[in-house]
Amino acid sequence: MRSAKIFLLLVFVVTAHVVCAQQSVKHFVLNNTEIIPISSKHTGRAHELVIVYPFSYNTNPDKKYPVLYYLDAYWDTPLLVSTYGNLIYDNLVPEFIMVGLSYPSSADYGKERRMDYTFTAVGKGSGRADLFLQFIQHEVAPLIEKQYRGEKTDRVVAGNSLGGLFAITAAYQAPDFFSGFIALSPAVEWDKQALVKLDNNYAKTHKSLNGRMFISYGSTEYPAFRDPIINFQQQLAARKYQGLELQNYVMQGLDHTTVKGDGYVRGLIWAWKHKKPAGPSGLERDMTGAK
């Protein structure tokens, strides 16, 4: 009987210790972020916006900021938050608001992005990028510019793979809405290179394509995916569109998703090169006291 009591006491102590340990677990949280649910009349579906505020947002209540609209926020928000902090410390870009385009956590991300990021249909569940673009133009951007102090004249759109395809497509289908385009390993091969056909048709009647555009790929990507990107880079450069400031870039030794780190750093620097702040980097300030 005494042994049974001792056993029960030990079980109680161990259980209480585990419960206390679970209650004391701390989770890493990304500061200056907020998730905004939004239902779209254009797509007819539920979405989420992951808003990342610049460091000075709360101390400068009258200031408006450029805005980065980035796709695949459910995957890339931690990377971009870190990238943003590094770029700001090195004084390479202006402060800007980041608006990540996402979906509720219960969503099938692969299914959703295939639907929203492609402008031509390949089978069912694709080819609705026009509606997703209208969602950004007429629902997301007005919200950000009215309630969150986003600038109307300095919007950049960015994405990887199908997201990169969407970013480039937006340059043709929403003239002058975005000022910058960042396309990391864009899916140029989609639908028998429909993007190439889009550019060919556009060039027949247009001499200009406005904006700062960054297109990159990894040298070790699957050739059937990589080579169409290379060819499209060359085609776009040869157009010499008025108003287009193009930077083509290759990341040696990187593959399809590992390009994101270097790609977002260089893409953001390129997109806002004209707004690079004056003055020294954070390291120089820390070491010398310079301002």
C-alpha positions, 0 to 999 in steps of 0.5 A, spaced: 500 500 500 505 504 501 509 503 495 502 504 491 502 511 494 509 513 493 508 511 486 502 515 485 506 521 488 511 520 483 506 520 477 503 526 480 510 530 481 512 528 474 505 530 471 505 536 474 513 538 472 511 536 464 505 541 465 509 546 468 514 545 462 509 546 457 506 552 460 513 555 460 515 554 453 516 560 449 515 561 442 519 565 437 515 571 434 516 576 429 515 583 431 512 588 427 507 583 424 500 583 423 495 578 419 489 581 416 483 576 414 480 579 407 475 576 403 475 578 395 469 579 391 474 578 385 477 571 387 471 569 391 475 566 396 478 568 403 485 570 403 490 573 408 495 579 408 501 578 412 503 586 414 510 587 416 511 594 419 517 598 418 521 600 424 519 607 424 512 606 423 509 607 430 514 613 431 512 617 425 505 617 424 504 621 418 509 618 414 507 614 408 512 608 405 513 604 399 510 598 399 512 591 397 507 586 395 510 579 396 507 572 394 507 566 398 507 569 404 506 563 408 513 560 406 517 567 405 515 571 411 521 569 416 526 570 410 523 577 408 523 579 415 530 578 416 532 580 409 529 587 410 532 588 417 539 586 414 538 591 408 536 597 413 542 596 417 546 596 411 543 602 409 541 599 402 534 601 401 529 605 404 524 603 409 518 600 406 511 596 408 511 589 406 504 586 405 505 578 404 499 575 400 497 569 403 491 564 405 488 561 411 492 556 414 487 550 412 488 552 405 492 547 400 497 552 398 499 549 392 492 549 389 491 556 391 497 559 388 496 555 381 490 558 381 492 565 382 499 566 379 497 563 372 494 567 367 493 562 362 489 555 364 492 548 364 487 544 366 482 545 371 484 550 377 489 555 374 489 561 369 485 566 374 491 571 375 487 576 372 482 576 378 488 575 383 491 581 380 484 585 380 484 583 387 491 586 389 489 593 385 482 594 387 482 591 394 488 590 397 492 596 395 486 601 397 486 598 404 494 598 405 494 606 402 488 608 406 489 605 413 496 603 413 500 609 410 502 605 403 504 610 398 500 610 391 506 611 387 511 606 389 509 599 389 513 593 388 511 586 386 515 580 388 515 572 387 518 566 386 517 560 381 509 561 379 510 567 383 515 570 379 511 568 373 505 573 376 510 578 377 512 579 370 505 578 367 503 584 372 508 588 368 504 587 362 497 587 364 497 592 369 501 598 366 504 603 371 500 600 377 507 597 380 514 601 379 518 595 380 518 587 379 522 582 382 521 575 379 526 569 382 526 563 378 520 565 374 516 559 371 517 561 364 516 554 362 508 555 364 503 553 358 508 552 353 512 558 355 505 563 354 509 568 357 514 569 351 507 569 347 505 575 351 511 579 350 511 577 343 504 580 342 505 586 347 511 588 342 507 588 336 503 595 339 508 597 344 515 601 345 515 602 352 514 597 358 515 601 365 518 599 371 525 597 374 525 589 373 529 584 376 529 577 373 534 571 376 535 564 376 539 559 379 545 555 375 543 548 377 536 549 376 533 543 372 535 545 365 528 544 362 525 550 367 532 554 367 533 555 360 526 558 358 528 563 363 535 565 360 532 565 353 526 570 356 531 574 359 535 575 353 529 576 349 526 582 354 533 585 354 533 585 346 527 589 346 530 595 349 523 597 351 523 605 353 522 606 361 524 599 363 530 598 367 532 591 367 537 587 371 538 580 369 542 575 374 544 568 375 546 565 382 551 560 381 551 553 384 543 555 387 537 551 385 530 553 385 528 555 392 535 556 395 535 562 390 530 566 394 536 569 399 540 572 395 535 573 390 531 577 394 537 581 397 539 583 390 532 584 387 530 589 393 536 593 392 535 593 384 527 595 385 529 601 390 536 603 387 533 610 386 531 611 393 537 608 396 538 613 403 544 617 403 549 616 409 554 610 411 552 603 413 550 601 420 557 598 421 560 604 419 556 608 424 557 603 429 565 603 429 566 610 427 560 614 430 558 617 423 551 619 422 
